[in-house]
Structure formats: structure tokens, C-alpha cells
């Protein structure tokens, strides 16, 4: 039985550029950094890894990584202030999340989301 995701690993063509992007988006560095071939960030109880040991130009269209955040609107504002271009402003989805999508510097699609409260509490 699968219990959880330990990590998601993405290929990057430029580690320094990707590390700057993920740090700007609020990810906290665990291992590696701008000059490393492998970098790991904390993502709640899991990890987001970046590696340069892959294709020279990573493929896009692979899917989407979804990260739950405390404040979707603040995360969106941070992205816009840093010069990134989310696909659209945050919005509430019929499946019960507030979210927005953003591509990282290598074209990987990311979603930053928070479950909507559906009742008291």
C-alpha cells in the first residue's frame, strides 16, 4: 500500500535560476543550492528535488505538481512581485480549492492551492 509521496524530482537546465525561483516562491532549502547538481527543498512533510542530471531541455506537458499553501492570494502576489506570470489570478474551484497555476523556469506546471472551508471551523 502506498502511504505518501516522499519527493517529486524535476529536471532543470539551470540550477541557479531554478533555486532562485523556488526560494522566491517560499520553498525552504534542505540540501544543495545554486551551484549543486542536485537540490532538495522542504515541501511540507515531503520534498521537491531539482536535478541537472537529465535532458538538456526538460520536456513539458508532463502534468502538474500541486502544493498546498497557507495563503493562495499572498503566494500569487509574491510571484507577480518577483516578475513571474501566473496563468490567471487565484480563483475558487468547484472541487473545493482556491488555486492558481504557474510554470517554473523550465516549464514545469505548478499549482499553489488551499482547500476551501466548507463549513464551520
VOTI-26583 format. One record per residue: residue in one letter; x negated, y, z of N, C-alpha, C, O, CB in turn. Coordinates in steps of 0.001 Angstrom, whole numbers, padded with zeros to 6 digits, always signed. Atoms other than C-alpha are relative to their C-alpha. Glycine has a CB too. Example, Ala and Ser with C-alpha at 12.3 -4.5 7.8 and 13.67 -1.06 7.14 Angstrom:
BEGIN
A-000890-001190+000000-012300-004500+007800-000900+001200+000000-001936+001181+000665+000992+000027+001246S+000820-001190-000060-013670-001060+007140+000770+001090+000730+000261+002198+000899-000414+000462-001415
This chain:
BEGIN
X-000838-001185+000000+000000+000000+000000-000880+001245+000000-001857+001319+000745+000952+000000+001216X+000717-001278+000055-001257+003485-000876+000457+000858+001176+001655+001008+001415+000250+000739-001365X-000332-000809-001171-001425+005709+002197-000112+001494-000251+000654+002275+000313-000889-000377+001143X+000160-001429+000272-002644+009040+000834-001017+000187-001116-001696-000758-001517-000442+000768+001279X+001066-000356+000928-004825+010797-001701-001163+000513+000827-000996+001395+001670+000471+001066-001053X+001198-000469-000683-008344+011233-000432-000529+001261-000663-000851+002241+000009-001077-001089+000010X+000562-001142+000715-009521+013601-003150+000438-000012-001456+000794-001049-002015-001531-000004+000094X-000204-000195+001424-008917+014946-006612-001320+000557-000506-001825+001536+000043+001234+000964-000318X+001269-000467+000553-012076+015363-008711+000228+000539-001401+000808-000136-002252-001051-001137-000016X-000141-000666+001291-012169+017794-011635-001384+000249-000589-002326+000567+000137+000787+001334+000143X+001241-000332+000687-014911+018228-014222-000046+001493-000262+000979+002115-000541-000134-000790-001319X+000178-001407+000291-016346+021709-014684-001227+000192-000880-002228-000509-000733-000127+000813+001298X+001130-000337+000861-018613+023182-017327-000918+001021+000670-002069+001180+000263+000499+000542-001342X+000775-001054-000655-019799+025954-014970+000333-000014+001494+001335+000557+001923+000302+001407-000634X-000267+000172-001431-020056+025108-011264+000110+001341+000714+001028+001531+001512-001099-000841+000647X-000034-001286-000715-020815+028665-010098+001322+000724-000248+001920+001263+000683-001184+000895-000436X-001265-000657+000337-017774+030060-011926+001171-000689+000700+002064-000022+001223+000218-000001-001526X-001092+000743-000638-015515+027299-010578-000009+000161+001510+001050+000311+002119-000088-001474-000355X+000090-000190-001452-016794+027621-006999+000541+001382+000360+001293+001516+001325-001472-000163+000499X-000503-001352-000275-016120+031373-007119+001520+000037-000110+002182+000647+000729-000628+001024-000971X-001452+000041+000188-012584+030727-008438+000683-000652+001202+001601-000070+001780+000356-000763-001292X-000675+000721-001086-011664+028154-005767-000177+000697+001349+000743+000691+002166-000528-001428+000087X+000164-000764-001239-013159+030210-002936+000919+001220-000006+001515+001547+001020-001472+000438+000181X-000896-001157+000098-011223+033256-004175+001448-000413+000263+002223+000363+000823-000119+000660-001391X-001365+000480-000192-008043+031144-004121+000233-000556+001408+001327-001037+001702+000317-001067-001029X-000192+000368-001394-008631+030279-000446-000486-001383+000401-000269-001805+001537+001408+000101+000317X+000548+001312-000355-010320+026866-000605-001276+000198+000807-002073+001089+000515-000280-000859-001273X+001167-000097-000879-012952+026319+002104-001012-001080-000397-000668-002257-000505+000415-000149+001506X+001075+000887+000447-016286+024771+001046-000343-001037+001060-000508-000703+002234-001243+000810-000356X+000436+001083-000882-017172+021393+002572-001437-000387-000306-002239-000595+000605+000920-001222-000143X+001298+000513+000417-020236+020397+000542-000336+000572-001370+000562+000818-002175-000007-001555-000030X+000430-000459+001316-022269+021639-002414+000023+001512-000080-000283+002201+000894+000881-000594-001089X-000051-001438+000201-021831+025103-003860-000317+000350-001438-000330-000525-002304-000964+000708+000940X+000175-000478+001374-022582+027217-006935-001117-000672-000789-001023-000792-002011-000254+001450+000026X+001146+000589+000695-025900+025515-007738+000002-001524+000034-000940-002145-000457-001281+000510+000606X-000048+001460-000146-024824+021920-006998+000638-000654-001233+001360-000001-001987+000787-000388+001273X-000659+000777+001059-023798+019214-009483+001325-000571+000502+002171-000974-000295-000922-001144-000491X-001226+000513-000615-021068+018096-007040+000356+000903+001171-000489+001194+002018-000171-001489+000468X-000479-000877-001065-018990+020315-004757+001333-000528+000498+002147-001027-000279+000135+001473-000492X-001251+000455-000606-016192+019447-002346+000578+001118+000867-000132+001771+001632-000227-001292+000844X-000738-000971-000807-013566+021735-000817+001027-000730+000846+001535-001778+000447+000686+001064-000893X-001096+000509-000808-011136+021043+002002+001310+000369-000688+001461+001482-001192-000056+000568+001456X-001349-000241+000519-007535+020719+000776+000955-000675+000969+001457-001766+000700+000182-000548-001482X-000786+000636-001058-005545+020066+003937-000769-001207+000503-001966-001100+000768+001419-000413-000509X+000698+001200-000461-006356+016507+005043-000755-000697-001133-001391-001726-000906+000991-000968+000630X+000650+000588+001166-007699+015764+001542-001086+000941-000511-001432+001926+000141+001031-000298-001113X+001090-000786+000551-010405+017169-000697+000204+000258-001484+000798-000553-002194-001326-000702+000233X+000078-000315+001418-010776+018873-004052-001484+000006-000340-002259+000770+000235+000701+001386-000350X+001388+000104+000412-014036+017920-005738-000187+000570-001392+000708+000495-002233-000466-001448+000047X+000398-000470+001319-015787+019526-008682-001309-000695-000361-002184-000859+000489-000152+001566-000035X+001239+000624+000437-018467+017801-010732-000376+000485-001388+000490+000725-002229+000128-001524+000015X+000495-000347+001329-020625+018774-013681-000386-001261-000762-000780-001176-001925-001204+000957+000098X+000344+001271+000631-021250+015084-014449+001178-000544-000783+001744-001581-000436-000453-001018+001047X-001130+000401+000824-018578+014845-017114-000156+000590-001380-001260+000954-001783+001331+000436+000630X+000080-000548+001351-017725+016080-020567-000480+001450+000015-000217+002188+000964+001359-000095-000691X+000511-001372+000089-019415+019300-021693+001143+001001+000055+001016+002052+000683-000812+000196-001293X-001204-000832-000061-015969+020824-022218+001131-000889+000463+001641-001694-000317+000328+000670-001387X-001072+000860-000509-013360+019204-019986+001272+000111-000830+001603+001183-001337+000305+000347+001444X-001274+000023+000715-010117+018191-021663+001071+000676+000844+001001+000672+002073+000415-001451-000345X-001138-000556-000722-006925+019999-020762+001224-000832-000326+001158-001727-001169+000229+001498-000362X-001229+000730+000244-003382+018711-020693+000087-001291+000796+000899-002157+000474+000128-000300-001457X+000069+001214-000807-004167+016064-018077+001130-000080+001006+001427-001172+001492-001325-000075+000719X-001046+000009-001020-001353+017071-015721-000118+001237+000861-000521+002299+000385-000083-001268+000868X-000008-001153-000896-001110+019326-012693-000328-000466+001412+000183-001486+001874+001374+000731-000036X+000260+000217-001422-002555+019399-009179+000846+001006+000766+000855+002192+000436-001535+000151+000349X-000879-000861-000782-000119+020798-006611-000558+000125+001413-000810-000874+002087+001453-000558+000025X+000521-000273-001335-001385+022437-003428+001049+000765+000781+001545+001790+000312-001336+000795-000062X-000907-000739-000870+000918+023457-000589-000800+001059+000741-001883+000789+001262+000730-000949+000998X+000643-001130-000660+000024+026855+000852+000978+000610+000998+002179+000347+000944-000471+001062-001036X-000849-000648-001009+001330+028922+003763+000920+001044-000620+002095+001131-000265-000863+000652+001078X-000753-001128+000553+002464+031892+001656-000256+000066-001505-001307+000537-001938-000403+001348+000696X+000136+000043+001460+003019+031449-002094-000188+001401-000578-001035+001603-001448+001232-000667-000632X+000083-001353+000544+003527+035164-002740-001350+000647+000302-001898+001347-000549+001125+000861+000559X+001316-000542-000346+000327+036134-000912-001091-000670-000838-002041-000009-001258-000287-000193+001508X+000956+000733+000827-001592+033451-002815+000033+000541-001432-001014+000737-002048+000312-001524+000017X-000163-000575+001337-000206+034805-006106-000636+001389-000054-001355+001706-001002+001500+000077-000383X+000568-001353-000038-001148+038372-005115-001527-000056+000037-002186+000760-000607+000534+000777+001223X+001451+000171-000072-004694+037199-004263-000558-000361-001381-001598+000157-001786-000370-001093+001037X+000444+000400+001337-005007+035553-007698+000020+001194-000955-000942+001419-001690+000890-001136-000548X-000136-001152+000890-003759+038663-009531-001058+001059+000346-001670+001636-000553+001430+000603+000102X+000992-000983-000427-006024+040960-007463-001414-000395-000430-002261+000468-000659+000053+000171+001512X+001313+000487+000420-009002+038769-008422-000148-000004-001526-001207-000349-002050-000234-001408+000548X+000072-000064+001449-008156+039216-012105+000461-001252-000722+000315-001349-001940-001375+000293-000397X-000509+001226+000633-006632+035780-012734+001419+000249-000499+002101+001158-000026-000030-001205+000998X-001315-000193+000619-003460+035416-014803+000899-001214+000206+000901-002125-000621-000154+000283-001494X-000977+001076-000176-000828+033100-013341+000989-000015-001160+001216+001005-001811+000750+000159+001338X-000950+000138+001109+001697+031772-015861+001239+000871+000190+001778+001397-000784+000418-001455-000153X-001195-000783-000305+004584+033583-014134-000045+000364+001483-000813-000231+002240+001316-000793-000354X-000071-000312-001427+005421+035225-010803+000563-001181+000784+001179-002068+000195+000862+001251+000235X-000581+001074-000813+006366+032942-007896+001515-000049-000170+002178+000974-000338-000360+000192+001485X-001451+000169+000129+009854+031503-008145+000442-001210+000811-000348-002096+001138+000415-000160-001491X-000588+001121-000729+012180+029169-006292+000497-001024-001014+001180-000679-001978+001163+000477+000937X-000377+001077+000909+012704+025814-007987+001197-000765+000554+001385-000820+001770-001186-000954-000233X-001161+000758-000458+015872+023700-007849-000377-001238+000820+000472-001779+001528+000832-000416-001187X+000418+001174-000778+013826+020829-006331-000479+000380+001397-000958-000472+002145-001106-000750-000733X+000237-000406-001382+013242+022921-003191-001389+000498+000326-001843+000361+001462+000293-001112+000870X+001307-000595-000257+009859+024592-003588-000064+001388-000621+000567+001657-001643-001131-000895-000554X+000386-001277+000608+008639+028131-004184-001402-000236-000539-002241-000798+000166+000054+001228+001043X+001265+000359+000621+005694+027955-006585-000403+000980-001098+000393+001803-001551+000084-001398-000568X+000483-000600+001244+003544+029421-009339-001135-000878-000516-001756-001629+000236-000478+001492+000218X+001060+000775+000643+001095+027882-011804-001133+000932-000421-000925+002100-000747+000550-000780-001225X+001203-000737+000377-002451+028983-012582-001009-000997-000545-001155-002087+000007-000590+000796+001213X+001068+000862+000522-005218+027473-014711-001335+000455+000576-001605+001651+000682-000036+000030-001562X+001334-000334-000489-008724+027281-013272-000882+000344-001206-000424+000231-002343-000614-001185+000835X+000849-000413+001118-011719+028456-015373-000234-001084-001060-000587-000759-002193-001316+000448+000529X+000176+001080+000976-011941+025028-017067+001314-000450-000624+001328-001399-001408-000672-001181+000656X-001287+000322+000606-008235+024920-017962+000842-001001+000760+001908-001388+000283-000219-000508-001348X-000795+000914-000816-007047+022570-015209+001203+000751+000560+001057+001848+001099-000854-000614+001150X-001198-000670-000489-003460+023403-014287+000209-000278+001483+000219-001428+001923+001225-000444-000800X-000215+000077-001447-002872+024119-010605+001349+000617+000312+001770+001576-000334-001141+000722+000790X-001234-000576-000494+000386+024756-008803-000194+000274+001480-000658-000595+002219+001225-000941-000257X+000041-000361-001406+000499+026583-005483+001446+000118+000451+002213+000901-000110-000807+001337+000249X-001412+000140-000352+003731+025789-003673+000188-000051+001510-000749-000250+002284+000588-001257-000644X-000423+000169-001403+005609+025759-000383+001447-000480-000033+002277+000079-000750-000147+001355+000838X-001395+000444-000063+008751+023788+000433+000895+001118+000525+000522+001847+001444+000131-001251+000892X-000979-000969-000463+011803+026000+000829+000716-000559+001218+000955-001763+001308+001008+000351-001118X-000782+000442-001133+013639+025872+004111+001412-000263-000478+002009+000560-001171-000022+001042+001145X-001345+000362+000453+016924+024099+003554+001030+000071+001112+002203-000238+000902-000010-001388-000585X-000955-000084-001110+018482+024652+006932-000650+000688+001185-001716+001284+001035+000507-001402+000404X+000573-000631-001182+017869+025905+010469-001346-000611+000348-001584-001803+000152+000951-000122+001181X+001267+000507-000467+014377+025647+011811-001082+000577-000720-002241+000258-000453-000080-001425-000092
